[in-house]
Amino acid sequence: MKNTPDNCFAEAPVAGLFSDFEPVAVRPLPDKPHFVNHRQRLRDRFMSAGTVALADYELLELVLFRAIPRRDVKPLAKRLLSEFGDFNRVISAPAARLSRVQGIGAAAVQELKIVEAAAHRLSQARVLGQDALTSWSSLMEYCKVSMAHQATEHFRVLFLDRKNILIADEEQAKGTVDHVPVYPREVAKRALELDASALILVHNHPSGDPTPSEADISMTRRIDAALSVLGVTLHDHVIIGKERDASFRSLGLL
């Protein structure tokens, strides 16, 4: 027997047991998906430069990241823009229409509508409690954010106090693509309930053309007549289009 050192044990190798053994190559862990680094780079760019540094599809990607954590969402963002046109139209699109876009699930629809609601809330906060006539440009910007990209007609009333401070902003009715039902009696009744001294009427034209129709003119005159009996002033009726708006007061219709 072969002598071995006192401080080790040895055993003769079994013939053939390890002679054909080859070490198994250890495969490196796969790299992270390419979109993971892309997401961080996009977030960093947003935080350092804001939205001016981002295209519409990139801003949509940021919104979709939370809803779709494990997928490249750039193709989906571009698909949404192709379907609806721009960022504002995407977040303003009805949930049912968004759901029909390939790749959009309930979570993504919810994220888009949360962004829309936040935009509306922020714009509204900037005009409530302000003099509506001296902050007219801000008021119109708020109305455009809220209504310019709606697929159907919406009619809202801005209620003012004696100093023309905006005390309430309420949507009175929703309609179809070219009509919204409005009842002068209900408008006048609500003005009394809020103790409003003046009103501004606002509605949108989904076609994008804010030119008043004969029906718009007739209805406005009926509301004006109902308010006059109560001593409430109708300051204006504004129609919101895609790119511009039309003021009845400026057009000489009030």
Secondary structure, DSSP 8 states (H G I E B T S, - for coil): -----TT-------TTTSTT-------------HHHHHHHHHHHHHHHH-GGGS-HHHHHHHHHHHH-TTS--HHHHHHHHHHHSSHHHHHHS-HHHHHTSTT--HHHHHHHHHHHHHHHHHHHHTTTTSBTTTTHHHHHHHHHHHHTT-SS-EEEEEEE-TT-BEEEEEEEEE--SS-----HHHHHHHHHHTT-SEEEEEEE-TTS-----HHHHHHHHHHHHHHHHHT-EEEEEEEE-SS-EEETTTTT--
